[in-house]
């Protein structure tokens, strides 16, 4: 029987959770990887631009993730009490809301500085899987988003559940973090992917959507669509426009430099 304490350490009455540490760590790692890409590959976007835009990105991913969680998954609660947007103790953050927040931050910053938005988005997309992987490990240590019961040898028996369950968050850490990073970052850092605007962002979005659609079948958390009897979850449905946009950006990059 596994016992996971979501609290990393406490300072007086303040409890610092693993999820918060790994979320912050994911932002830092993403920032460092973006800086490395800008320093090595970009002639338009400087390291200084990366340092500046990360402030915008942090606000976008945090506010967008929180609002997205309530809008996409708990809209009834949000309608009853809009102040829940500011209460991180009652609910988490959604990837799709965070993605929209980051996209808005990149577009606004790029327009303000006169930079090509797609080039900035490509740099962010190449580095993002590292942060996503850390976030999924944070989900695991937070004791959330486990999958259904399983008899497979790697199933984990945790104190809230009793019976072994699929560690779906670790599957996603491997897919959305390790594998996706291996597919997009080397092509941007050592290859020529960044010379084709939109290619890296399109590949990231397409592959993430496919990985997430597959992983969602092994999630057992309540979902507004599955609770209503639908075969697909809200996250899987949100992956469809993301997949289509990703394919569109990738195809566009084949004909534009």
N, C-alpha and C positions, 0 to 999 in steps of 0.2 A: 504494500500500500504506500503510494507516494503522498507526501505532505508538502505542498507548495505554499510558502509564505510570501504573499505578494508584496510585503513590506521589506525593503532592502535594509533600512536602518531608521532609527527615530532620533530626533533631536528635541528633547522635551516633549511637548504635545504634538510636534510636527512629525508625521510619518511620511517618509520618502519611499515611494513605491518603485518596484523594478520597472514597471511600464513607463513611468515618467522618465526614469534615468535612460532607458533604452530609446525612448522617443527623442529625447534631447540628444543622445549620442548619435542617433540616425541623422539628425539635422547637421550635426558637426561633421560626420563622416561624408555626407553628401556635399557639404560646402568644400571640404578639402579636396574631394575628387573633382569637383567642378573647377576649382582653382588650378589643379594639375592639368586639366584639359585645356583651359584657357591659356595657360602659360606655354603649353607645348604646341597647340594646334591653331588657335584662333589669332587672326590678324586684325579682327574687328572688335572683339569683346576682350577687354583686358581683365587682369586679375582684380584690379580695383572695381570694375563693374560687377564681378562676381561677389566681392565682399559687400557691395552696396545692395545688390538685388537679393541677397540672402535674408536681409532684414524684411523685405517685402514678402519673400517666399515663406518665411516663418510665420508671419501674420496670416498669409493666405491659407497655409495648410492647417493652422490651428483654428482659425475662425471658420473656414470653409468645412473642415472636418467635423466640427461640433454642430454647425447648422445642418450639414448634410445628414448627420446621424439622426437628427430629429425629423427633418423633412422627409427623408427616404424611408425611415424605419419606425418612427414613433410620432407621426404627424398628429394623431389625436391628442397625445400628451402636450405637444407644442401648442396646439390650438387652445387647449385649456389653460396653459401656463407658459406664455412666451418667455418668461424669465429663466426657464430651463436652459436657454442658450448659454447662460453664464454659469450654470451649475454643473461643473465637470464631475462632481461626486455622484450624479444621477445620470449615468450614461457615458458613452465614450465618443469616439470620433470615427467618421466613415471615410474610407479611402476616396470614394467618388466625390464627396463634398470637398475634401482636401485637394483633389486633382483640379476641380474647378477653381478653387481659391488660388492655387499655384499658377494656373493658366492665366487668371486675371492679373495676378501680380507681375508675371513675365510680360504680358502685353502692355500693361500700364507703364512699367519701368522702361521697356524698350521704346515705346513712343515718346516718353519723356526725354530719353537720352539719344533718340534718333538712331537706335540700333535695329538690326533685322530680327524680328521676334522669333522666327523659326530657328535661326542659328542659336539664339539663347535657349530656346526650348530644347534643341538637340543636346546641348551641353547638360542641361538639367536632367533630361530623360536618360542620358547615359549613366549618370551618377546615382539616380534615384533608387534603383534596385537594392543598393547596399543599405540605404535607410529603411526600405520596406522590409528587408530581411530582419533587421534588428527590431523593428516594430512587431513583427510576428513572434519573435522570441519573447518580446514583452507581453504579448497576448497569452503566451504559454505560461509565463511566470505569474501572470495575473489570474490564472485559473479560469480563463474564458475561451469561448469559441471552440470547445472540444467537439469531436465528432461523435457518431453513434457507438454503441457497444460493439466490441469485436473480440474474437478468440485468437486473432493473429498474435504472434509472440511479441511484437513491438507495441501492442496496446498497453495503455497505462491505467492502472487502478489508482484513482485519486480519492482523497477523503470525501469530497462532496458527493461522489457518484457511486463508489463501491466497486462496480464492475469495470473491467478494462474498457477503455474507449480509444478511438482513433485520435492521435495527437495531430489534429488537422492543422493547427497553427504551425507545427514543425514541417508538415508537408508543404505548406504555403511559403514558409521561410526558405525551403529548398528550391521551390519553383520560382516564386516572385523575387527572391533574394539572390541565392547563389547562381541558379541556372540562367535567369534573366540577365543578371550582371555579366556573366561569362559570355553571353551572346551579344550584348550591346556595347559594353565598355571597351573591350580590346579593339573592336572595329573602329571605335571613335578615337582611341588613344594612339594605336599603332597603325591603323588602316586609314582609309580615305573617306569614311562614312560622313564625317562632318563637312566635307566639300560638297555634299548634296543636301541642300536645306530641306528639312522635314523627314529625311530618311531615318535617322536615329529615333526621333520622336514617334514616327509612324510604326517602326519596328517594336519599340517599347510598348506602345498602346495595343498593338495587335496581339503580341505575345502575352502581355499581362491579361488581356481579356480572355484569351483561350485558356491560360493556366487557371484563372479565377473561376471560369465556368466549370471546369473539371473539378476543382477542389470543392466548390460549393455543394456538390452532390454528397460530400462526406461531412457536411456541417449539420449539426442537430439543434443549433440555437433557434429560438422562435423567430419567425420571419413573417411579415404582413401578408405576403402572397402565399406562402406555404400554409400559413394558418387558415387562409381562406380556401384551401383545397387545390391550389394550382400546383402543377408539377415543377415549376421553376421558381426560384427565389427572386426577390427584388434585385439582389446583386447580379444575378445572371442576366436579368433583363437589362440592367444598366450597362452590362458589358457589351450588349449588342451595338448601341451607337458608338461606343468606344472602339470596338473592333472595326466597324465600318469607317470611322474617321481615320483610324490608324492605317488601314489599307489604302485609303484615299491619299493620305500624306506620303506613304511609301511609293505608291504609283506615280504621284506627282513628281517625286524626287528623281524618278528615272528619266524624266524629260527636261528637268530644269537644273541648272547649276548656279 
